[in-house]
Every structure is written in structure tokens, then in C-alpha cells.
Amino acid sequence: MNAPSFLDDLAIQSLSRDTAPEPLRATMKPAEVYPVDCLGGILGAAVNAIHETTKAPLALCCQSVLAAASLAVQAHFDVELPWGEIKPLSLFLLTVAESGERKSGVDDLVLGAAKAQERADMESYQTDAKAHTLATQAWEAAADAARKAAAAGKKGMATAADVKTLLNGLES
């Protein structure tokens, strides 16, 4: 079966072009310079110092510093939107970078103190949790002993008030 002649003409025209094929993906324009000056004196200076120290991309340093600042204040402040709604002062950030651009190095530097505090808090919690578990077990053992003592004192017929009186004695 022969193709119509217009398809032959179209194929000849496309083959005769001297133009390069079009790329499958759109070309990306170069990224704009991150507006570090908008971060103010404290955060901006921190970003510049980290950038100079690590030689990581400036935008990556800015994002890490903004994430750390958000983490530091979100437990203490909320933001009131223009229509009166109160929302947490939080940022949700995603870093996309090539391997080797020092994402982890910058985050470790910026969030090092926060990570150390989290470790200290976790150790303190684990110590407190163990102490609480032991105290609960001791109280339950004493409560069982108080129930048995109340039952023995009433020849096996202890009332709820008797047990409550003995348990109240445990709390003091």
C-alpha cells in the first residue's frame, strides 16, 4: 500500500531542513542570586560565614539557616494572618542539590546545637522514664500490699473506703 504523496512531501521537507532537533525538555534558565540581604544582619551574616567556610552554594546555606531559624522560633511564636486566623510559624523546605554540594555538611554545621540539645533531651527523658517506671512499680506493689492488709484486717471483707484510706497513705 502506498502512502499518499503529501506524506512523502512532508518527509522530504523534514529531512531537508538544516535545523537541529528540538530538545525533549525545556531548557532551564540560570538560577537567580539568592537575596541574602533580605535575611537581615544576623541571619545574613550567618549565611555568608557558612558560605565562605564551606564553599557550599549560597542558596543552600540560606535554606539551612532559614530552617534552623524556623525550628528555633516555632515553639514560641505563631503568626496571625490578615483575616485573623492563627497559624504556626513554620517553614516546610525541600533541598534539591547534586551529590557533593555539601547539603549534610551545611545542615550539620547549622543545626549542630539543635541536634546536641535533642540528644541531651532524649537522654534526660530516658532517665526520667526509667525512674517513673520504677516509681510506678513500687507504688503498685505497695497498693497491692495495702489491699491485702485492709482485707486481712477486716478478715477478708475490706471495703473500698478501707483500701482508699491505705492508698492515700501511700501518696504522702
Secondary structure, DSSP 4 states (H G I P E B T S, - for coil): -PPPHHHHHHHHHHHH--PPPPPSSPPPPPPPPP-GGGGHHHHHHHHHHHHHHH---HHHHHHHHHHHHHHHHTTT-EEE-TTS-EEE----------TTS-HHHHHHHHHHHHHHHHHHHHHHHHHHHHHHHHHHHHHHHHHHHHHHHHHHHTTT---HHHHHHHHHHHH-
